[in-house]
């Protein structure tokens, strides 16, 4: 399970860099962002499994999910 957490964290870093490199609106930017989000959920879930106090993992899931909802909202709703 620790190896899974390390691999998920590596994917978070890789896809996060990809989302930053590609221009906003490009397909690769969206693809990298989606993979970043799902990798973050997997990493936070495995981190919560290992932690004595999973507060940081829960906070990470909350903030990532909130950002995900904002991104999926139609343009003029915010």
LODO-134131 format. One record per residue (C-alpha): residue in one letter; x, y, z. Coordinates in Angstrom, 2 decimals. Example, Ala and Ser with C-alpha at 12.3 -4.5 7.8 and 13.67 -1.06 7.14 Angstrom:
R; a; 12.30; -4.50; 7.80
R; s; 13.67; -1.06; 7.14
END
This chain:
R; x; 0.00; 0.00; 0.00
R; x; 2.91; 2.36; 0.65
R; x; 4.15; 1.74; -2.89
R; x; 0.68; 2.65; -4.18
R; x; 0.83; 5.94; -2.22
R; x; 4.27; 6.74; -3.64
R; x; 3.18; 5.98; -7.21
R; x; -0.01; 8.05; -6.83
R; x; 2.04; 10.95; -5.45
R; x; 4.42; 10.70; -8.39
R; x; 1.48; 10.88; -10.78
R; x; 0.14; 13.92; -8.91
R; x; 3.45; 15.70; -9.44
R; x; 3.70; 14.63; -13.08
R; x; 0.15; 15.60; -14.05
R; x; 0.29; 18.81; -12.00
R; x; 3.34; 19.92; -13.96
R; x; 1.57; 18.93; -17.17
R; x; -1.47; 21.03; -16.27
R; x; 0.80; 24.01; -15.60
R; x; 2.82; 23.63; -18.80
R; x; -0.04; 23.37; -21.29
R; x; -2.10; 26.45; -22.13
R; x; -5.51; 26.84; -20.52
R; x; -8.23; 25.42; -22.74
R; x; -6.04; 22.95; -24.61
R; x; -7.07; 19.30; -24.58
R; x; -3.78; 18.31; -22.96
R; x; -4.35; 20.87; -20.18
R; x; -7.79; 19.43; -19.42
R; x; -6.52; 15.85; -19.67
R; x; -3.61; 16.57; -17.33
R; x; -5.92; 18.38; -14.91
R; x; -8.37; 15.48; -14.81
R; x; -5.61; 12.97; -14.21
R; x; -4.14; 15.26; -11.54
R; x; -7.48; 15.35; -9.72
R; x; -8.03; 11.59; -9.76
R; x; -4.41; 10.89; -8.80
R; x; -4.79; 13.30; -5.88
R; x; -7.89; 11.45; -4.70
R; x; -6.04; 8.13; -4.82
R; x; -3.02; 9.56; -3.03
R; x; -5.13; 11.22; -0.32
R; x; -7.14; 8.03; 0.18
R; x; -4.04; 5.94; 0.66
R; x; -2.57; 8.66; 2.91
R; x; -5.69; 8.60; 5.08
R; x; -5.33; 4.83; 5.36
R; x; -1.77; 5.17; 6.72
R; x; -2.23; 8.22; 8.93
R; x; -2.95; 8.24; 12.63
R; x; -4.69; 11.58; 12.06
R; x; -6.03; 11.80; 8.48
R; x; -6.80; 15.54; 8.70
R; x; -4.45; 16.55; 5.89
R; x; -5.79; 13.82; 3.58
R; x; -9.38; 14.87; 4.25
R; x; -8.46; 18.53; 3.68
R; x; -6.75; 17.65; 0.39
R; x; -9.83; 15.81; -0.85
R; x; -12.06; 18.70; 0.23
R; x; -10.00; 21.39; -1.51
R; x; -9.52; 19.33; -4.68
R; x; -13.23; 18.51; -4.84
R; x; -14.18; 22.15; -4.31
R; x; -11.85; 23.21; -7.13
R; x; -13.26; 20.45; -9.34
R; x; -16.83; 21.68; -8.80
R; x; -15.82; 25.28; -9.58
R; x; -14.10; 24.20; -12.81
R; x; -17.15; 22.23; -13.94
R; x; -19.59; 25.13; -13.32
R; x; -20.91; 27.00; -16.34
R; x; -19.06; 30.23; -17.13
R; x; -21.37; 32.92; -15.66
R; x; -22.53; 31.09; -12.50
R; x; -19.78; 32.24; -10.12
END
